[in-house]
Amino acid sequence: MKQFETNEELIYALIIDDLDGSITAENKLLLEQWRTADVDHEKTYQDFLDVQTGMDKLYKKNGYDPQESWKSLDKKITLLEDDRFAAVKPLRHKSIWYKVAAAVLLICGLGYYFIVQNGYVVISTAGNAAITRIVLPDGTEVNLNAATKIRYNKNNFAGDRKLELLTGEVFIHVVSHTSSRFRVDLGDIEAEDIGTSFNVIRNDDKIAVVVEEGKVALKHLDLNREILLTAGKLGVYDTKRKMLVAADNLNVNYKAWVDKDFVFQEVPVDQVAEQLERVYQIPIDIKGALKDRKLTARLHYQTLDSALAVISASLQCKVIKEKDTYVLSDN
């Protein structure tokens, strides 16, 4: 079931088929296994069911056929890919767009959205979203941090394994293929995989690539400049100065947003708080003289509560929660 746990789009298609009564017996069994595997899975299914119930009531009130409208949702990708659909008068397809809008709102509620248009799949995560993990058509796994947007051509991916990172941060575990190498398009530069796992950040000021395993060729085609990064190396491109450099990666916590694994060695508490805030997406306030203290600890916890409990015991400080903010103080 790993493919379903990491590919929400496929699960949503199965749920839609189930709700409109068109699911096969084999897929029905797979969906039931997915639903019972995790309470959050069942909650997602019930969310779809709630959308259907609410929309059905709305359609009946306005004289639409709710069953036919729900069946139309599994065709949304095809409809969005067809440029001619944009020319159809909206009222003619009002029931279709109610269901499409409902699905988009639900996906946004889960922390991200995807759209498919003209063969391109665009996936974007919210600014406070949890990690989103997807599987590309070649089996490559991509983790998306909050406020991240990627794009790829699903129709041509087998021949051109290119992922565009438009903004944000991703950690990629590339599946090796003999036919072609995996590439990440980063605007001015390109990261070409040579069988590896690596982290990429792209913002307005810089592009940074850290290699965990294997090798990555970081190329600036216009400048005819290329650097080869091996495991433990960092490649940085300064977008303002058009400079591409390589160095040792000194940030041991670069991947903590993915695996929640932190190593702190005499790090000021306020800097520790900043890193934890970015990963867990929860504000942390440091009070009093605690800001001047330093932490040495290894933290590997899925929840912020557990991580802060260890910090509290290590520094003999208090941790309380005020509304949506954790407050650490030395008294």
Phi and psi restraints in degrees (value plus and minus 20) as a CYANA .aco file:
   2 LYS   PHI     -79.6   -39.6
   2 LYS   PSI     -56.3   -16.3
   3 GLN   PHI     -82.9   -42.9
   3 GLN   PSI     -52.2   -12.2
   4 PHE   PHI     -97.9   -57.9
   4 PHE   PSI     -54.0   -14.0
   5 GLU   PHI     -87.8   -47.8
   5 GLU   PSI     -41.9    -1.9
   6 THR   PHI    -132.9   -92.9
   6 THR   PSI     -13.3    26.7
   7 ASN   PHI    -157.3  -117.3
   7 ASN   PSI      63.7   103.7
   8 GLU   PHI     -82.4   -42.4
   8 GLU   PSI     -51.2   -11.2
   9 GLU   PHI     -79.5   -39.5
   9 GLU   PSI     -62.1   -22.1
  10 LEU   PHI     -86.3   -46.3
  10 LEU   PSI     -61.0   -21.0
  11 ILE   PHI     -82.1   -42.1
  11 ILE   PSI     -62.8   -22.8
  12 TYR   PHI     -81.4   -41.4
  12 TYR   PSI     -57.5   -17.5
  13 ALA   PHI     -83.8   -43.8
  13 ALA   PSI     -60.3   -20.3
  14 LEU   PHI     -85.9   -45.9
  14 LEU   PSI     -60.4   -20.4
  15 ILE   PHI     -82.7   -42.7
  15 ILE   PSI     -64.8   -24.8
  16 ILE   PHI     -81.2   -41.2
  16 ILE   PSI     -63.9   -23.9
  17 ASP   PHI     -80.4   -40.4
  17 ASP   PSI     -58.9   -18.9
  18 ASP   PHI     -86.1   -46.1
  18 ASP   PSI     -62.9   -22.9
  19 LEU   PHI     -91.1   -51.1
  19 LEU   PSI     -48.6    -8.6
  20 ASP   PHI    -114.7   -74.7
  20 ASP   PSI     -16.3    23.7
  21 GLY   PHI      60.5   100.5
  21 GLY   PSI      -5.4    34.6
  22 SER   PHI    -125.8   -85.8
  22 SER   PSI     -13.6    26.4
  23 ILE   PHI     -92.6   -52.6
  23 ILE   PSI     122.7   162.7
  24 THR   PHI     -98.3   -58.3
  24 THR   PSI     143.1   183.1
  25 ALA   PHI     -81.5   -41.5
  25 ALA   PSI     -59.7   -19.7
  26 GLU   PHI     -84.9   -44.9
  26 GLU   PSI     -66.1   -26.1
  27 ASN   PHI     -89.7   -49.7
  27 ASN   PSI     -50.8   -10.8
  28 LYS   PHI     -80.9   -40.9
  28 LYS   PSI     -62.6   -22.6
  29 LEU   PHI     -84.9   -44.9
  29 LEU   PSI     -62.5   -22.5
  30 LEU   PHI     -81.9   -41.9
  30 LEU   PSI     -62.2   -22.2
  31 LEU   PHI     -85.0   -45.0
  31 LEU   PSI     -61.0   -21.0
  32 GLU   PHI     -83.6   -43.6
  32 GLU   PSI     -59.1   -19.1
  33 GLN   PHI     -83.7   -43.7
  33 GLN   PSI     -61.0   -21.0
  34 TRP   PHI     -85.4   -45.4
  34 TRP   PSI     -63.1   -23.1
  35 ARG   PHI     -82.4   -42.4
  35 ARG   PSI     -59.1   -19.1
  36 THR   PHI    -104.4   -64.4
  36 THR   PSI     -29.2    10.8
  37 ALA   PHI     -94.7   -54.7
  37 ALA   PSI     -43.8    -3.8
  38 ASP   PHI    -178.0  -138.0
  38 ASP   PSI     119.8   159.8
  39 VAL   PHI     -83.5   -43.5
  39 VAL   PSI     -52.3   -12.3
  40 ASP   PHI     -87.2   -47.2
  40 ASP   PSI     -51.7   -11.7
  41 HIS   PHI     -83.4   -43.4
  41 HIS   PSI     -65.6   -25.6
  42 GLU   PHI     -84.2   -44.2
  42 GLU   PSI     -56.5   -16.5
  43 LYS   PHI     -83.2   -43.2
  43 LYS   PSI     -60.9   -20.9
  44 THR   PHI     -81.0   -41.0
  44 THR   PSI     -63.8   -23.8
  45 TYR   PHI     -80.6   -40.6
  45 TYR   PSI     -64.7   -24.7
  46 GLN   PHI     -85.3   -45.3
  46 GLN   PSI     -53.1   -13.1
  47 ASP   PHI     -81.4   -41.4
  47 ASP   PSI     -63.4   -23.4
  48 PHE   PHI     -82.8   -42.8
  48 PHE   PSI     -61.6   -21.6
  49 LEU   PHI     -82.4   -42.4
  49 LEU   PSI     -59.5   -19.5
  50 ASP   PHI     -83.4   -43.4
  50 ASP   PSI     -60.8   -20.8
  51 VAL   PHI     -80.8   -40.8
  51 VAL   PSI     -64.9   -24.9
  52 GLN   PHI     -81.1   -41.1
  52 GLN   PSI     -65.3   -25.3
  53 THR   PHI     -80.8   -40.8
  53 THR   PSI     -66.3   -26.3
  54 GLY   PHI     -84.7   -44.7
  54 GLY   PSI     -62.7   -22.7
  55 MET   PHI     -87.7   -47.7
  55 MET   PSI     -58.1   -18.1
  56 ASP   PHI     -79.9   -39.9
  56 ASP   PSI     -61.3   -21.3
  57 LYS   PHI     -83.2   -43.2
  57 LYS   PSI     -61.0   -21.0
  58 LEU   PHI     -84.9   -44.9
  58 LEU   PSI     -63.0   -23.0
  59 TYR   PHI     -85.7   -45.7
  59 TYR   PSI     -62.7   -22.7
  60 LYS   PHI     -82.4   -42.4
  60 LYS   PSI     -57.5   -17.5
  61 LYS   PHI     -84.8   -44.8
  61 LYS   PSI     -53.5   -13.5
  62 ASN   PHI    -121.2   -81.2
  62 ASN   PSI     -12.5    27.5
  63 GLY   PHI      62.8   102.8
  63 GLY   PSI      -3.5    36.5
  64 TYR   PHI    -108.4   -68.4
  64 TYR   PSI     145.4   185.4
  65 ASP   PHI    -114.1   -74.1
  65 ASP   PSI      83.8   123.8
  66 PRO   PHI     -83.3   -43.3
  66 PRO   PSI     -56.3   -16.3
  67 GLN   PHI     -86.6   -46.6
  67 GLN   PSI     -64.6   -24.6
  68 GLU   PHI     -85.4   -45.4
  68 GLU   PSI     -56.8   -16.8
  69 SER   PHI     -85.8   -45.8
  69 SER   PSI     -59.9   -19.9
  70 TRP   PHI     -87.0   -47.0
  70 TRP   PSI     -57.6   -17.6
  71 LYS   PHI     -82.7   -42.7
  71 LYS   PSI     -49.5    -9.5
  72 SER   PHI     -88.1   -48.1
  72 SER   PSI     -40.6    -0.6
  73 LEU   PHI     -85.8   -45.8
  73 LEU   PSI     -54.2   -14.2
  74 ASP   PHI     -92.0   -52.0
  74 ASP   PSI     -25.7    14.3
  75 LYS   PHI    -121.3   -81.3
  75 LYS   PSI     -14.0    26.0
  76 LYS   PHI     -80.6   -40.6
  76 LYS   PSI     -57.5   -17.5
  77 ILE   PHI     -85.2   -45.2
  77 ILE   PSI     -63.7   -23.7
  78 THR   PHI     -81.0   -41.0
  78 THR   PSI     -62.7   -22.7
  79 LEU   PHI     -84.3   -44.3
  79 LEU   PSI     -60.9   -20.9
  80 LEU   PHI     -89.1   -49.1
  80 LEU   PSI     -47.4    -7.4
  81 GLU   PHI     -97.8   -57.8
  81 GLU   PSI     -40.2    -0.2
  82 ASP   PHI    -108.8   -68.8
  82 ASP   PSI      88.4   128.4
  83 ASP   PHI     -81.3   -41.3
  83 ASP   PSI     -46.6    -6.6
  84 ARG   PHI     -87.7   -47.7
  84 ARG   PSI     -43.5    -3.5
  85 PHE   PHI     -83.0   -43.0
  85 PHE   PSI     -48.8    -8.8
  86 ALA   PHI     -85.1   -45.1
  86 ALA   PSI     -41.9    -1.9
  87 ALA   PHI    -106.2   -66.2
  87 ALA   PSI     -29.4    10.6
  88 VAL   PHI     -95.4   -55.4
  88 VAL   PSI     120.4   160.4
  89 LYS   PHI     -84.1   -44.1
  89 LYS   PSI     111.5   151.5
  90 PRO   PHI     -74.8   -34.8
  90 PRO   PSI     -61.9   -21.9
  91 LEU   PHI     -82.5   -42.5
  91 LEU   PSI     -48.7    -8.7
  92 ARG   PHI     -85.7   -45.7
  92 ARG   PSI     -46.6    -6.6
  93 HIS   PHI    -141.9  -101.9
  93 HIS   PSI      12.5    52.5
  94 LYS   PHI     -80.9   -40.9
  94 LYS   PSI     -61.9   -21.9
  95 SER   PHI     -85.4   -45.4
  95 SER   PSI     -56.5   -16.5
  96 ILE   PHI     -81.3   -41.3
  96 ILE   PSI     -66.6   -26.6
  97 TRP   PHI     -92.1   -52.1
  97 TRP   PSI     -44.7    -4.7
  98 TYR   PHI     -79.6   -39.6
  98 TYR   PSI     -64.9   -24.9
  99 LYS   PHI     -91.2   -51.2
  99 LYS   PSI     -60.8   -20.8
 100 VAL   PHI     -80.9   -40.9
 100 VAL   PSI     -65.6   -25.6
 101 ALA   PHI     -82.0   -42.0
 101 ALA   PSI     -59.8   -19.8
 102 ALA   PHI     -82.3   -42.3
 102 ALA   PSI     -62.6   -22.6
 103 ALA   PHI     -85.7   -45.7
 103 ALA   PSI     -63.3   -23.3
 104 VAL   PHI     -81.9   -41.9
 104 VAL   PSI     -63.5   -23.5
 105 LEU   PHI     -82.3   -42.3
 105 LEU   PSI     -59.3   -19.3
 106 LEU   PHI     -85.6   -45.6
 106 LEU   PSI     -65.0   -25.0
 107 ILE   PHI     -82.8   -42.8
 107 ILE   PSI     -60.7   -20.7
 108 CYS   PHI     -81.7   -41.7
 108 CYS   PSI     -56.6   -16.6
 109 GLY   PHI     -84.1   -44.1
 109 GLY   PSI     -45.8    -5.8
 110 LEU   PHI    -103.6   -63.6
 110 LEU   PSI     -22.5    17.5
 111 GLY   PHI      89.8   129.8
 111 GLY   PSI     -22.3    17.7
 112 TYR   PHI    -178.9  -138.9
 112 TYR   PSI     149.1   189.1
 113 TYR   PHI    -159.1  -119.1
 113 TYR   PSI     136.7   176.7
 114 PHE   PHI    -154.1  -114.1
 114 PHE   PSI     127.0   167.0
 115 ILE   PHI    -153.6  -113.6
 115 ILE   PSI     134.6   174.6
 116 VAL   PHI    -146.7  -106.7
 116 VAL   PSI     102.5   142.5
 117 GLN   PHI    -169.7  -129.7
 117 GLN   PSI     111.0   151.0
 118 ASN   PHI      34.3    74.3
 118 ASN   PSI      15.0    55.0
 119 GLY   PHI      66.9   106.9
 119 GLY   PSI     -28.6    11.4
 120 TYR   PHI    -118.8   -78.8
 120 TYR   PSI     114.4   154.4
 121 VAL   PHI    -118.7   -78.7
 121 VAL   PSI     105.3   145.3
 122 VAL   PHI    -136.7   -96.7
 122 VAL   PSI     105.0   145.0
 123 ILE   PHI    -142.0  -102.0
 123 ILE   PSI     109.5   149.5
 124 SER   PHI    -155.0  -115.0
 124 SER   PSI     114.3   154.3
 125 THR   PHI    -124.2   -84.2
 125 THR   PSI     132.2   172.2
 126 ALA   PHI     -92.0   -52.0
 126 ALA   PSI     145.5   185.5
 127 GLY   PHI     -87.2   -47.2
 127 GLY   PSI     -41.5    -1.5
 128 ASN   PHI    -141.4  -101.4
 128 ASN   PSI       5.1    45.1
 129 ALA   PHI     -95.6   -55.6
 129 ALA   PSI     133.6   173.6
 130 ALA   PHI     -94.7   -54.7
 130 ALA   PSI     154.5   194.5
 131 ILE   PHI     -80.9   -40.9
 131 ILE   PSI     115.3   155.3
 132 THR   PHI    -130.5   -90.5
 132 THR   PSI     104.7   144.7
 133 ARG   PHI    -132.2   -92.2
 133 ARG   PSI     106.0   146.0
 134 ILE   PHI    -146.4  -106.4
 134 ILE   PSI     143.5   183.5
 135 VAL   PHI    -139.7   -99.7
 135 VAL   PSI     104.5   144.5
 136 LEU   PHI     -97.2   -57.2
 136 LEU   PSI     146.6   186.6
 137 PRO   PHI     -76.5   -36.5
 137 PRO   PSI     -45.6    -5.6
 138 ASP   PHI    -110.0   -70.0
 138 ASP   PSI     -18.1    21.9
 139 GLY   PHI      75.5   115.5
 139 GLY   PSI     -26.0    14.0
 140 THR   PHI     -85.0   -45.0
 140 THR   PSI     114.2   154.2
 141 GLU   PHI    -116.1   -76.1
 141 GLU   PSI     113.9   153.9
 142 VAL   PHI    -146.9  -106.9
 142 VAL   PSI     104.0   144.0
 143 ASN   PHI    -118.5   -78.5
 143 ASN   PSI     109.1   149.1
 144 LEU   PHI    -128.6   -88.6
 144 LEU   PSI     106.8   146.8
 145 ASN   PHI     -97.0   -57.0
 145 ASN   PSI     155.3   195.3
 146 ALA   PHI     -81.4   -41.4
 146 ALA   PSI     133.4   173.4
 147 ALA   PHI      34.7    74.7
 147 ALA   PSI      26.6    66.6
 148 THR   PHI    -142.8  -102.8
 148 THR   PSI     124.1   164.1
 149 LYS   PHI    -156.9  -116.9
 149 LYS   PSI     107.8   147.8
 150 ILE   PHI    -147.2  -107.2
 150 ILE   PSI     145.8   185.8
 151 ARG   PHI    -172.0  -132.0
 151 ARG   PSI     124.8   164.8
 152 TYR   PHI    -172.0  -132.0
 152 TYR   PSI     137.8   177.8
 153 ASN   PHI    -112.7   -72.7
 153 ASN   PSI      88.5   128.5
 154 LYS   PHI     -94.0   -54.0
 154 LYS   PSI     -45.0    -5.0
 155 ASN   PHI     -98.0   -58.0
 155 ASN   PSI     -48.2    -8.2
 156 ASN   PHI    -135.0   -95.0
 156 ASN   PSI      -7.9    32.1
 157 PHE   PHI     -86.9   -46.9
 157 PHE   PSI     -52.9   -12.9
 158 ALA   PHI     -82.0   -42.0
 158 ALA   PSI     -56.0   -16.0
 159 GLY   PHI    -110.6   -70.6
 159 GLY   PSI     -43.3    -3.3
 160 ASP   PHI    -158.5  -118.5
 160 ASP   PSI      71.9   111.9
 161 ARG   PHI    -100.5   -60.5
 161 ARG   PSI      53.6    93.6
 162 LYS   PHI    -138.1   -98.1
 162 LYS   PSI     110.0   150.0
 163 LEU   PHI    -134.4   -94.4
 163 LEU   PSI     111.1   151.1
 164 GLU   PHI    -117.7   -77.7
 164 GLU   PSI     102.7   142.7
 165 LEU   PHI    -117.0   -77.0
 165 LEU   PSI      85.4   125.4
 166 LEU   PHI    -100.1   -60.1
 166 LEU   PSI     -56.5   -16.5
 167 THR   PHI    -187.6  -147.6
 167 THR   PSI     135.8   175.8
 168 GLY   PHI      82.9   122.9
 168 GLY   PSI    -169.3  -129.3
 169 GLU   PHI    -161.7  -121.7
 169 GLU   PSI     116.7   156.7
 170 VAL   PHI    -156.3  -116.3
 170 VAL   PSI     130.9   170.9
 171 PHE   PHI    -138.9   -98.9
 171 PHE   PSI     107.2   147.2
 172 ILE   PHI    -140.5  -100.5
 172 ILE   PSI     110.5   150.5
 173 HIS   PHI    -131.9   -91.9
 173 HIS   PSI      86.3   126.3
 174 VAL   PHI    -104.7   -64.7
 174 VAL   PSI     113.5   153.5
 175 VAL   PHI    -107.8   -67.8
 175 VAL   PSI     105.4   145.4
 176 SER   PHI     -94.1   -54.1
 176 SER   PSI     116.6   156.6
 177 HIS   PHI    -152.9  -112.9
 177 HIS   PSI     119.2   159.2
 178 THR   PHI     -95.3   -55.3
 178 THR   PSI     -41.8    -1.8
 179 SER   PHI     -91.2   -51.2
 179 SER   PSI     -61.6   -21.6
 180 SER   PHI    -176.9  -136.9
 180 SER   PSI     139.2   179.2
 181 ARG   PHI    -109.9   -69.9
 181 ARG   PSI     131.4   171.4
 182 PHE   PHI    -102.7   -62.7
 182 PHE   PSI     116.7   156.7
 183 ARG   PHI    -149.4  -109.4
 183 ARG   PSI     127.2   167.2
 184 VAL   PHI    -136.2   -96.2
 184 VAL   PSI      97.8   137.8
 185 ASP   PHI    -104.0   -64.0
 185 ASP   PSI     101.7   141.7
 186 LEU   PHI    -141.8  -101.8
 186 LEU   PSI       8.5    48.5
 187 GLY   PHI      65.6   105.6
 187 GLY   PSI    -125.4   -85.4
 188 ASP   PHI     -87.9   -47.9
 188 ASP   PSI     -49.1    -9.1
 189 ILE   PHI    -144.4  -104.4
 189 ILE   PSI     150.4   190.4
 190 GLU   PHI    -158.0  -118.0
 190 GLU   PSI     117.7   157.7
 191 ALA   PHI    -125.7   -85.7
 191 ALA   PSI      96.3   136.3
 192 GLU   PHI    -125.4   -85.4
 192 GLU   PSI     102.6   142.6
 193 ASP   PHI     -97.0   -57.0
 193 ASP   PSI     122.8   162.8
 194 ILE   PHI    -145.2  -105.2
 194 ILE   PSI      38.7    78.7
 195 GLY   PHI      52.1    92.1
 195 GLY   PSI      62.6   102.6
 196 THR   PHI    -182.2  -142.2
 196 THR   PSI     158.1   198.1
 197 SER   PHI    -145.0  -105.0
 197 SER   PSI     115.5   155.5
 198 PHE   PHI    -174.9  -134.9
 198 PHE   PSI     138.9   178.9
 199 ASN   PHI    -129.5   -89.5
 199 ASN   PSI     119.5   159.5
 200 VAL   PHI    -153.2  -113.2
 200 VAL   PSI     112.4   152.4
 201 ILE   PHI    -139.6   -99.6
 201 ILE   PSI     115.0   155.0
 202 ARG   PHI    -154.9  -114.9
 202 ARG   PSI     103.8   143.8
 203 ASN   PHI    -159.5  -119.5
 203 ASN   PSI    -189.2  -149.2
 204 ASP   PHI     -88.1   -48.1
 204 ASP   PSI     -45.5    -5.5
 205 ASP   PHI    -116.5   -76.5
 205 ASP   PSI     -53.1   -13.1
 206 LYS   PHI    -175.8  -135.8
 206 LYS   PSI     146.5   186.5
 207 ILE   PHI    -145.6  -105.6
 207 ILE   PSI     109.6   149.6
 208 ALA   PHI    -149.4  -109.4
 208 ALA   PSI     111.9   151.9
 209 VAL   PHI    -144.4  -104.4
 209 VAL   PSI     105.5   145.5
 210 VAL   PHI    -137.7   -97.7
 210 VAL   PSI     107.2   147.2
 211 VAL   PHI    -115.2   -75.2
 211 VAL   PSI     106.0   146.0
 212 GLU   PHI    -110.1   -70.1
 212 GLU   PSI     -66.6   -26.6
 213 GLU   PHI    -157.2  -117.2
 213 GLU   PSI     132.3   172.3
 214 GLY   PHI      54.4    94.4
 214 GLY   PSI    -165.0  -125.0
 215 LYS   PHI    -160.0  -120.0
 215 LYS   PSI     132.1   172.1
 216 VAL   PHI    -155.3  -115.3
 216 VAL   PSI     109.6   149.6
 217 ALA   PHI    -114.8   -74.8
 217 ALA   PSI      98.2   138.2
 218 LEU   PHI    -121.3   -81.3
 218 LEU   PSI      97.9   137.9
 219 LYS   PHI    -142.2  -102.2
 219 LYS   PSI     118.9   158.9
 220 HIS   PHI    -135.2   -95.2
 220 HIS   PSI      81.4   121.4
 221 LEU   PHI     -86.8   -46.8
 221 LEU   PSI     -59.6   -19.6
 222 ASP   PHI     -86.1   -46.1
 222 ASP   PSI     -56.9   -16.9
 223 LEU   PHI    -108.3   -68.3
 223 LEU   PSI     -23.5    16.5
 224 ASN   PHI      33.4    73.4
 224 ASN   PSI      24.2    64.2
 225 ARG   PHI    -140.7  -100.7
 225 ARG   PSI     115.5   155.5
 226 GLU   PHI    -164.4  -124.4
 226 GLU   PSI     118.3   158.3
 227 ILE   PHI    -147.0  -107.0
 227 ILE   PSI     125.0   165.0
 228 LEU   PHI    -124.9   -84.9
 228 LEU   PSI     101.9   141.9
 229 LEU   PHI    -126.1   -86.1
 229 LEU   PSI     109.2   149.2
 230 THR   PHI    -126.9   -86.9
 230 THR   PSI     158.1   198.1
 231 ALA   PHI     -75.1   -35.1
 231 ALA   PSI     112.0   152.0
 232 GLY   PHI      68.3   108.3
 232 GLY   PSI     -19.5    20.5
 233 LYS   PHI    -120.7   -80.7
 233 LYS   PSI     134.3   174.3
 234 LEU   PHI    -141.0  -101.0
 234 LEU   PSI     111.3   151.3
 235 GLY   PHI    -135.3   -95.3
 235 GLY   PSI     110.7   150.7
 236 VAL   PHI    -148.5  -108.5
 236 VAL   PSI     113.2   153.2
 237 TYR   PHI    -136.7   -96.7
 237 TYR   PSI      99.0   139.0
 238 ASP   PHI    -104.6   -64.6
 238 ASP   PSI      90.3   130.3
 239 THR   PHI     -89.1   -49.1
 239 THR   PSI     -44.4    -4.4
 240 LYS   PHI     -99.5   -59.5
 240 LYS   PSI     -65.6   -25.6
 241 ARG   PHI    -114.1   -74.1
 241 ARG   PSI     -22.9    17.1
 242 LYS   PHI      37.3    77.3
 242 LYS   PSI      23.5    63.5
 243 MET   PHI    -133.4   -93.4
 243 MET   PSI     116.1   156.1
 244 LEU   PHI    -140.7  -100.7
 244 LEU   PSI      98.7   138.7
 245 VAL   PHI    -154.6  -114.6
 245 VAL   PSI     139.7   179.7
 246 ALA   PHI    -144.4  -104.4
 246 ALA   PSI     127.7   167.7
 247 ALA   PHI    -178.1  -138.1
 247 ALA   PSI     153.3   193.3
 248 ASP   PHI     -92.5   -52.5
 248 ASP   PSI     121.7   161.7
 249 ASN   PHI    -101.6   -61.6
 249 ASN   PSI      96.9   136.9
 250 LEU   PHI    -120.1   -80.1
 250 LEU   PSI     -25.4    14.6
 251 ASN   PHI    -112.1   -72.1
 251 ASN   PSI      77.8   117.8
 252 VAL   PHI     -90.7   -50.7
 252 VAL   PSI     -35.5     4.5
 253 ASN   PHI    -123.2   -83.2
 253 ASN   PSI      -0.3    39.7
 254 TYR   PHI     -80.5   -40.5
 254 TYR   PSI     -47.2    -7.2
 255 LYS   PHI    -124.9   -84.9
 255 LYS   PSI     -12.4    27.6
 256 ALA   PHI     -82.1   -42.1
 256 ALA   PSI     -47.6    -7.6
 257 TRP   PHI     -85.3   -45.3
 257 TRP   PSI     -41.1    -1.1
 258 VAL   PHI    -111.2   -71.2
 258 VAL   PSI     -71.3   -31.3
 259 ASP   PHI    -125.5   -85.5
 259 ASP   PSI     -20.6    19.4
 260 LYS   PHI      37.9    77.9
 260 LYS   PSI      11.8    51.8
 261 ASP   PHI    -130.0   -90.0
 261 ASP   PSI      89.5   129.5
 262 PHE   PHI    -132.6   -92.6
 262 PHE   PSI     123.2   163.2
 263 VAL   PHI    -146.7  -106.7
 263 VAL   PSI      99.7   139.7
 264 PHE   PHI    -139.3   -99.3
 264 PHE   PSI     107.6   147.6
 265 GLN   PHI    -145.6  -105.6
 265 GLN   PSI      80.2   120.2
 266 GLU   PHI      33.7    73.7
 266 GLU   PSI      30.5    70.5
 267 VAL   PHI    -121.2   -81.2
 267 VAL   PSI     110.0   150.0
 268 PRO   PHI     -73.0   -33.0
 268 PRO   PSI     121.3   161.3
 269 VAL   PHI     -80.4   -40.4
 269 VAL   PSI     -56.2   -16.2
 270 ASP   PHI     -85.8   -45.8
 270 ASP   PSI     -52.7   -12.7
 271 GLN   PHI     -92.1   -52.1
 271 GLN   PSI     -55.3   -15.3
 272 VAL   PHI     -80.5   -40.5
 272 VAL   PSI     -65.9   -25.9
 273 ALA   PHI     -80.3   -40.3
 273 ALA   PSI     -60.6   -20.6
 274 GLU   PHI     -81.2   -41.2
 274 GLU   PSI     -62.8   -22.8
 275 GLN   PHI     -87.3   -47.3
 275 GLN   PSI     -61.2   -21.2
 276 LEU   PHI     -85.5   -45.5
 276 LEU   PSI     -58.8   -18.8
 277 GLU   PHI     -80.0   -40.0
 277 GLU   PSI     -64.2   -24.2
 278 ARG   PHI     -84.3   -44.3
 278 ARG   PSI     -57.2   -17.2
 279 VAL   PHI     -99.6   -59.6
 279 VAL   PSI     -66.5   -26.5
 280 TYR   PHI    -111.2   -71.2
 280 TYR   PSI     -27.7    12.3
 281 GLN   PHI      38.8    78.8
 281 GLN   PSI      18.1    58.1
 282 ILE   PHI    -153.7  -113.7
 282 ILE   PSI     111.4   151.4
 283 PRO   PHI     -86.1   -46.1
 283 PRO   PSI     123.3   163.3
 284 ILE   PHI    -150.5  -110.5
 284 ILE   PSI     108.4   148.4
 285 ASP   PHI    -133.7   -93.7
 285 ASP   PSI     110.0   150.0
 286 ILE   PHI    -124.6   -84.6
 286 ILE   PSI     105.2   145.2
 287 LYS   PHI    -128.3   -88.3
 287 LYS   PSI     131.0   171.0
 288 GLY   PHI      42.7    82.7
 288 GLY   PSI    -170.5  -130.5
 289 ALA   PHI     -91.6   -51.6
 289 ALA   PSI     -26.6    13.4
 290 LEU   PHI     -80.9   -40.9
 290 LEU   PSI     -46.4    -6.4
 291 LYS   PHI     -81.3   -41.3
 291 LYS   PSI     -47.0    -7.0
 292 ASP   PHI    -107.1   -67.1
 292 ASP   PSI     -25.7    14.3
 293 ARG   PHI    -108.4   -68.4
 293 ARG   PSI     143.1   183.1
 294 LYS   PHI    -144.1  -104.1
 294 LYS   PSI     131.6   171.6
 295 LEU   PHI    -137.3   -97.3
 295 LEU   PSI     115.3   155.3
 296 THR   PHI    -142.6  -102.6
 296 THR   PSI      91.5   131.5
 297 ALA   PHI    -186.8  -146.8
 297 ALA   PSI     138.4   178.4
 298 ARG   PHI    -132.4   -92.4
 298 ARG   PSI     100.5   140.5
 299 LEU   PHI    -137.9   -97.9
 299 LEU   PSI     107.2   147.2
 300 HIS   PHI    -162.1  -122.1
 300 HIS   PSI      58.1    98.1
 301 TYR   PHI    -154.6  -114.6
 301 TYR   PSI     121.4   161.4
 302 GLN   PHI     -96.0   -56.0
 302 GLN   PSI     -43.2    -3.2
 303 THR   PHI    -134.3   -94.3
 303 THR   PSI     128.7   168.7
 304 LEU   PHI     -87.5   -47.5
 304 LEU   PSI     -53.7   -13.7
 305 ASP   PHI     -75.7   -35.7
 305 ASP   PSI     -64.9   -24.9
 306 SER   PHI     -86.1   -46.1
 306 SER   PSI     -61.9   -21.9
 307 ALA   PHI     -83.4   -43.4
 307 ALA   PSI     -63.3   -23.3
 308 LEU   PHI     -89.6   -49.6
 308 LEU   PSI     -49.2    -9.2
 309 ALA   PHI     -83.4   -43.4
 309 ALA   PSI     -59.0   -19.0
 310 VAL   PHI     -88.6   -48.6
 310 VAL   PSI     -62.1   -22.1
 311 ILE   PHI     -83.0   -43.0
 311 ILE   PSI     -61.3   -21.3
 312 SER   PHI     -80.7   -40.7
 312 SER   PSI     -62.6   -22.6
 313 ALA   PHI     -89.6   -49.6
 313 ALA   PSI     -56.9   -16.9
 314 SER   PHI     -89.6   -49.6
 314 SER   PSI     -60.1   -20.1
 315 LEU   PHI    -121.9   -81.9
 315 LEU   PSI     -21.3    18.7
 316 GLN   PHI      33.8    73.8
 316 GLN   PSI      31.2    71.2
 317 CYS   PHI    -141.8  -101.8
 317 CYS   PSI     148.1   188.1
 318 LYS   PHI    -114.7   -74.7
 318 LYS   PSI     125.5   165.5
 319 VAL   PHI    -148.7  -108.7
 319 VAL   PSI     100.0   140.0
 320 ILE   PHI    -150.0  -110.0
 320 ILE   PSI     141.4   181.4
 321 LYS   PHI    -135.8   -95.8
 321 LYS   PSI     102.9   142.9
 322 GLU   PHI    -134.2   -94.2
 322 GLU   PSI      84.9   124.9
 323 LYS   PHI      38.9    78.9
 323 LYS   PSI    -134.4   -94.4
 324 ASP   PHI    -122.5   -82.5
 324 ASP   PSI      -8.1    31.9
 325 THR   PHI    -140.1  -100.1
 325 THR   PSI     116.0   156.0
 326 TYR   PHI    -109.0   -69.0
 326 TYR   PSI     115.7   155.7
 327 VAL   PHI    -138.6   -98.6
 327 VAL   PSI     104.7   144.7
 328 LEU   PHI    -129.5   -89.5
 328 LEU   PSI     111.0   151.0
 329 SER   PHI    -163.7  -123.7
 329 SER   PSI     140.0   180.0
 330 ASP   PHI    -115.3   -75.3
 330 ASP   PSI      -9.3    30.7
